[in-house]
Amino acid sequence: MANVLWLQGGACSGNTMSFLNAEEPTVVELITDFGLNILWHPTTGLQIGDQVQDLLKDILAGKVQMDILVFEGSIIQGPDNTGTMNLFADRPMKDWIKELSEVAGYVVAIGDCATWGGIPAVPPNPSESTGMQFHKKNKGGFLGPDYVSKGGLPVINIPGCPAHPDWITQILVAISVGRIGDVLIDDYHRPKTFFTDFVQTGCTNVVNFAQKVDGGFGQRGNGCLFYEVGCRGPMTRASCNNILWNRQSSKTRANHPCLGCTEPGFPHHDLMKGSVFKTMNYMGTFPKEVPEGRNKLAYYLEAGFQKVLPTNHRVKEGSK
């Protein structure tokens, strides 16, 4: 059995709701089949008021074992590093997290706010928000670059806004059955199981991407959203088109651009005016960012060549 404590920091609750919608395994299966004991959860926790504070104190005193500390939401350090903009159980949340992380078997950060700082960390960042062990792309965050849990691992990051529920439950299962050591993590501490392939992998618009057919919102198979409306599928590592949301669809399958929410740069361009739902271009023509691993000049030449070729409408129709 693994005891799990789930806490929620600033500006986030979507991952809690996502978690409760998990299907493989479900939250019920986590408890009945895999032996997870949820000590407390913001939605399902039975303790209230002083009871929560007593539980946290018992964990710190070693009276209650905490195998997994799950945290969602940004770490709010403001104002002036006091943390008093985010109080929980009569203390700044950041103080609880600092002490709980020292006794946790493993620490799992869920969602962009907990992993990289997310939207609250966008400059000027008046709340002094940051992630657990990263601030945007920079390793460090709240716990520092050298932090490791009692289990010997750094913070395990499961980004997303929100994170896919099955990414969460499957990592919790891996910890609970003693197999987390088999899970490889990348440079940003993301499990490679879910964050190796790009969102573009499995996208139903991939043929339109190859043929450089521009697309717009809402019409499936209408065209690729990378060229006009800022889809970040070719440079975002996530399994959204392989492990579908609700086993049904994904943003790009519904012809909504990928926002790149599993990457540490999210929200990209720091929400600069005109940067959301729009591909940022040089001179109104060349995209400032090209698919991961591609040389810009070579890609521009290839894209220009493809643009002047006739569209293979039969292949395009087959991608719908």
Backbone torsions as a table, in degrees:
resi	resn	phi	psi	omega
1	MET	NA	139.7	177.8
2	ALA	-119.5	127.7	178.7
3	ASN	-88.3	127.1	-175.3
4	VAL	-117.6	129.3	172.1
5	LEU	-113.2	125.0	-178.3
6	TRP	-114.9	117.9	178.1
7	LEU	-117.2	157.4	-173.8
8	GLN	-127.4	122.6	179.9
9	GLY	-95.0	-146.5	-172.3
10	GLY	-77.6	142.6	167.2
11	ALA	60.8	34.9	-179.6
12	CYS	-155.1	136.5	168.7
13	SER	-150.8	-7.3	-176.7
14	GLY	-62.3	-33.8	-178.7
15	ASN	-71.6	-31.7	173.8
16	THR	-60.1	-47.1	179.9
17	MET	-67.1	-39.0	177.7
18	SER	-60.7	-46.3	179.6
19	PHE	-55.5	-42.4	-177.1
20	LEU	-70.0	-13.1	177.8
21	ASN	-100.1	11.6	-179.4
22	ALA	-61.0	147.9	-178.1
23	GLU	-120.5	-28.7	-176.2
24	GLU	-135.9	87.6	-6.1
25	PRO	-85.4	168.0	174.2
26	THR	-78.5	168.3	177.9
27	VAL	-63.3	-38.5	177.8
28	VAL	-62.1	-42.4	179.0
29	GLU	-66.6	-33.3	175.3
30	LEU	-55.9	-40.8	-175.3
31	ILE	-80.6	-46.9	-173.1
32	THR	-81.3	-35.2	-173.7
33	ASP	-101.0	-29.4	-174.1
34	PHE	-114.7	3.1	169.9
35	GLY	73.1	24.2	175.4
36	LEU	-78.2	131.6	175.3
37	ASN	-111.5	109.7	-177.8
38	ILE	-83.0	104.5	-179.0
39	LEU	-61.8	-43.4	177.6
40	TRP	-162.6	144.2	179.8
41	HIS	-144.2	141.2	-174.6
42	PRO	-57.2	-28.1	-178.3
43	THR	-99.8	-41.0	-173.4
44	THR	-100.5	-8.9	-176.8
45	GLY	-61.5	135.4	-178.6
46	LEU	-83.2	-28.2	-176.9
47	GLN	-74.8	145.3	175.7
48	ILE	-136.9	158.3	173.8
49	GLY	56.2	-129.0	-176.7
50	ASP	-61.9	-25.5	-179.6
51	GLN	-62.6	-37.8	177.8
52	VAL	-65.8	-44.6	179.5
53	GLN	-61.7	-40.3	178.2
54	ASP	-63.6	-40.2	177.8
55	LEU	-61.4	-46.6	-179.3
56	LEU	-62.9	-39.5	178.4
57	LYS	-65.9	-38.5	178.3
58	ASP	-65.6	-35.2	176.9
59	ILE	-64.9	-46.3	-178.6
60	LEU	-66.1	-30.3	-179.8
61	ALA	-82.7	-4.3	179.9
62	GLY	83.5	8.0	179.4
63	LYS	-78.6	-28.2	177.5
64	VAL	-124.1	127.8	179.8
65	GLN	-81.0	134.5	175.6
66	MET	-119.0	107.7	-178.3
67	ASP	-81.9	-34.8	-177.1
68	ILE	-134.8	125.2	170.7
69	LEU	-102.5	115.8	176.1
70	VAL	-103.6	132.2	179.5
71	PHE	-133.4	133.0	172.6
72	GLU	-124.4	153.6	-176.9
73	GLY	95.4	157.9	-179.4
74	SER	-75.2	154.6	170.4
75	ILE	-83.3	113.3	-178.1
76	ILE	-94.3	115.4	-176.1
77	GLN	-98.4	-13.1	-174.4
78	GLY	-82.7	167.0	-4.7
79	PRO	-85.5	145.5	176.3
80	ASP	54.2	41.1	175.4
81	ASN	64.6	20.4	178.0
82	THR	-87.5	-24.6	-178.4
83	GLY	75.0	6.7	-174.1
84	THR	-77.4	-1.0	172.2
85	MET	-79.6	-8.6	178.5
86	ASN	-142.5	89.4	-179.6
87	LEU	-95.8	144.9	177.6
88	PHE	-149.1	128.1	179.6
89	ALA	51.1	48.8	174.3
90	ASP	70.2	12.8	179.1
91	ARG	-142.5	160.2	168.8
92	PRO	-58.9	134.5	-179.9
93	MET	-56.6	-36.8	-178.0
94	LYS	-61.1	-31.1	179.0
95	ASP	-70.7	-40.4	175.3
96	TRP	-60.8	-46.0	-176.6
97	ILE	-63.9	-40.1	179.7
98	LYS	-59.0	-46.1	-176.6
99	GLU	-77.8	-38.5	180.0
100	LEU	-66.8	-35.4	179.9
101	SER	-65.5	-23.6	179.8
102	GLU	-75.5	-20.6	-178.6
103	VAL	-112.6	-0.6	-177.0
104	ALA	-76.6	140.7	172.9
105	GLY	-65.3	-46.9	176.6
106	TYR	-143.2	151.1	177.4
107	VAL	-119.7	129.3	-179.8
108	VAL	-122.8	121.8	177.1
109	ALA	-97.7	126.5	-175.8
110	ILE	-112.3	126.0	176.5
111	GLY	89.2	162.5	-174.7
112	ASP	-64.1	-36.3	-178.1
113	CYS	-63.8	-42.7	-179.2
114	ALA	-74.8	-30.0	-176.5
115	THR	-84.9	-49.4	-174.9
116	TRP	-118.7	-9.1	-174.1
117	GLY	110.3	-31.2	173.5
118	GLY	62.1	-155.9	-177.1
119	ILE	-60.5	-39.0	179.3
120	PRO	-59.9	-23.5	-177.1
121	ALA	-88.5	2.3	177.6
122	VAL	-65.5	133.6	178.4
123	PRO	-54.2	139.8	14.3
124	PRO	-87.7	0.4	173.2
125	ASN	52.0	61.2	-177.9
126	PRO	-64.6	-22.5	179.9
127	SER	-86.2	-1.6	-178.7
128	GLU	56.6	43.0	-177.5
129	SER	-78.8	149.0	176.5
130	THR	-153.9	173.7	176.4
131	GLY	-91.2	175.4	-177.6
132	MET	-62.5	-48.9	-178.2
133	GLN	-134.8	9.0	173.8
134	PHE	-139.9	147.9	167.1
135	HIS	-120.6	105.3	-169.4
136	LYS	56.6	-125.6	-177.6
137	LYS	-87.9	-4.5	-174.2
138	ASN	-92.5	124.8	178.6
139	LYS	-71.8	137.8	-178.5
140	GLY	148.4	-75.8	178.0
141	GLY	55.1	-147.6	-175.4
142	PHE	-77.4	-43.8	-174.6
143	LEU	-84.6	-11.8	178.1
144	GLY	93.6	156.4	-174.7
145	PRO	-67.6	-22.0	-174.6
146	ASP	-98.7	4.2	-177.1
147	TYR	-64.7	135.3	167.8
148	VAL	-137.4	145.6	179.8
149	SER	-78.3	175.9	178.2
150	LYS	-61.5	-25.7	177.2
151	GLY	-78.4	-3.5	174.8
152	GLY	92.1	8.7	-179.0
153	LEU	-115.3	152.3	171.0
154	PRO	-71.0	-177.3	176.0
155	VAL	-60.5	129.6	176.9
156	ILE	-87.9	119.1	-174.8
157	ASN	-97.8	126.3	173.0
158	ILE	-122.1	86.9	-174.9
159	PRO	-77.9	177.1	-179.0
160	GLY	134.2	154.2	-178.6
161	CYS	-133.4	73.4	3.2
162	PRO	-89.6	176.1	173.1
163	ALA	-74.4	147.1	177.2
164	HIS	-63.0	134.7	-175.9
165	PRO	-59.5	-34.8	-177.9
166	ASP	-74.3	-25.4	172.5
167	TRP	-61.8	-41.3	-177.7
168	ILE	-66.9	-54.2	-173.4
169	THR	-65.6	-35.8	-178.0
170	GLN	-69.9	-32.0	175.5
171	ILE	-72.0	-38.5	176.4
172	LEU	-63.2	-37.4	175.7
173	VAL	-63.8	-44.8	-179.1
174	ALA	-58.5	-39.2	177.9
175	ILE	-69.3	-45.1	-173.6
176	SER	-66.2	-29.8	-179.0
177	VAL	-98.1	8.2	176.3
178	GLY	77.1	23.2	-178.1
179	ARG	-111.0	11.5	-177.6
180	ILE	-65.1	-24.0	177.1
181	GLY	-66.1	-19.3	178.1
182	ASP	-85.5	-9.3	-177.9
183	VAL	-89.4	117.0	178.5
184	LEU	-81.3	141.8	177.2
185	ILE	-118.9	151.7	-178.3
186	ASP	-90.0	-168.7	-176.0
187	ASP	-65.3	-20.0	178.2
188	TYR	-103.6	18.3	175.6
189	HIS	66.1	22.7	176.6
190	ARG	-89.8	139.9	176.2
191	PRO	-63.2	124.2	-177.8
192	LYS	-63.9	-21.2	177.3
193	THR	-53.7	-37.2	-175.6
194	PHE	-109.7	-16.6	-170.5
195	PHE	-127.2	45.1	174.2
196	THR	-109.0	-52.4	177.7
197	ASP	-73.9	158.7	178.1
198	PHE	-88.3	156.4	177.4
199	VAL	-55.5	-30.7	179.5
200	GLN	-61.0	-27.3	178.9
201	THR	-64.8	116.9	-177.8
202	GLY	92.4	-5.1	179.2
203	CYS	-68.2	135.0	-179.1
204	THR	-73.1	-8.6	177.4
205	ASN	-97.8	11.3	-172.7
206	VAL	-65.6	-31.0	176.9
207	VAL	-66.5	-40.2	177.3
208	ASN	-65.7	-33.0	175.4
209	PHE	-63.1	-45.8	-178.7
210	ALA	-64.1	-35.6	-179.1
211	GLN	-89.1	0.8	178.8
212	LYS	59.0	44.8	176.8
213	VAL	-93.7	118.3	-179.5
214	ASP	-69.9	145.6	178.8
215	GLY	-134.6	170.3	178.0
216	GLY	-129.7	-177.1	-176.6
217	PHE	-66.8	144.6	157.4
218	GLY	89.3	-22.3	-177.5
219	GLN	-106.2	110.8	-176.1
220	ARG	-60.8	132.2	179.8
221	GLY	76.9	6.6	-176.1
222	ASN	-69.9	-28.9	-178.4
223	GLY	158.3	174.8	-178.1
224	CYS	-86.3	138.1	-175.9
225	LEU	-89.0	-2.6	-177.4
226	PHE	-67.2	-36.1	-169.2
227	TYR	-81.5	-22.4	-174.5
228	GLU	-122.6	-45.1	-169.1
229	VAL	-112.2	26.6	166.0
230	GLY	76.8	21.6	178.4
231	CYS	-63.3	131.0	-177.3
232	ARG	-105.8	18.5	-179.4
233	GLY	-54.5	-38.4	-178.1
234	PRO	-73.5	-9.0	-179.0
235	MET	-130.2	19.1	-179.3
236	THR	-120.0	122.1	-179.3
237	ARG	-87.8	113.6	177.6
238	ALA	-172.7	155.0	-175.4
239	SER	-99.0	31.0	-174.4
240	CYS	-59.8	-30.1	-179.8
241	ASN	-98.1	4.0	174.1
242	ASN	-110.4	-40.3	171.6
243	ILE	-109.2	92.6	-170.5
244	LEU	-69.4	152.5	177.0
245	TRP	-73.8	130.9	-175.1
246	ASN	54.6	23.4	-178.7
247	ARG	58.2	22.4	-174.2
248	GLN	-122.9	-47.9	-166.7
249	SER	-158.3	-169.1	176.8
250	SER	-155.2	173.9	178.2
251	LYS	-56.7	-53.3	-174.0
252	THR	-68.1	-30.1	177.4
253	ARG	-69.8	-23.0	175.0
254	ALA	-94.7	11.0	-178.2
255	ASN	59.0	45.3	170.0
256	HIS	-117.1	133.2	-177.1
257	PRO	-63.1	140.8	171.1
258	CYS	-65.2	133.7	-178.1
259	LEU	-94.1	-1.2	179.2
260	GLY	69.9	34.7	-170.2
261	CYS	-78.4	-4.0	175.7
262	THR	-98.2	3.7	179.2
263	GLU	-99.9	148.6	-175.4
264	PRO	-66.5	-12.6	177.7
265	GLY	-82.6	-3.6	-176.8
266	PHE	-72.6	138.6	-5.2
267	PRO	-75.0	131.0	-171.6
268	HIS	-69.2	148.7	-177.6
269	HIS	60.7	18.4	177.8
270	ASP	50.8	38.0	176.5
271	LEU	58.6	29.8	176.8
272	MET	-55.6	140.0	-178.4
273	LYS	-53.6	129.9	179.3
274	GLY	85.6	3.1	-177.0
275	SER	-97.9	-11.9	-178.9
276	VAL	-93.2	131.4	-178.4
277	PHE	61.6	33.3	176.5
278	LYS	-152.0	131.1	177.4
279	THR	-74.0	124.8	179.3
280	MET	-77.2	126.8	-173.0
281	ASN	-123.2	157.5	165.5
282	TYR	-90.8	130.5	175.4
283	MET	52.3	27.0	177.1
284	GLY	72.0	10.3	-174.3
285	THR	-129.8	-54.6	-171.9
286	PHE	-93.6	127.0	178.7
287	PRO	-63.6	134.9	179.9
288	LYS	-65.7	-29.3	179.2
289	GLU	-118.9	134.8	-179.9
290	VAL	-115.7	164.7	-178.8
291	PRO	-51.0	143.1	-178.1
292	GLU	-50.7	132.6	176.1
293	GLY	86.0	-1.2	-178.5
294	ARG	-99.1	141.1	172.3
295	ASN	-73.2	131.9	-173.8
296	LYS	-60.4	-48.7	-177.2
297	LEU	-62.0	-45.1	179.8
298	ALA	-62.2	-38.7	-179.5
299	TYR	-68.4	-41.3	178.9
300	TYR	-60.0	-42.9	179.3
301	LEU	-63.5	-44.7	179.7
302	GLU	-63.4	-44.7	-178.2
303	ALA	-64.5	-41.1	178.6
304	GLY	-63.3	-39.4	178.2
305	PHE	-64.4	-45.3	-179.3
306	GLN	-64.7	-33.9	-177.3
307	LYS	-63.3	-33.6	-176.3
308	VAL	-87.6	-10.4	177.0
309	LEU	-76.2	150.7	175.7
310	PRO	-64.6	142.9	178.0
311	THR	-75.8	132.1	176.0
312	ASN	-81.0	90.6	-173.7
313	HIS	-64.6	-29.9	179.6
314	ARG	-65.5	-42.2	177.5
315	VAL	-68.1	-40.1	179.4
316	LYS	-60.5	-44.7	179.0
317	GLU	-62.7	-33.3	-178.8
318	GLY	-70.8	-13.5	-179.6
319	SER	-88.3	-3.1	-177.8
320	LYS	-77.4	NA	NA
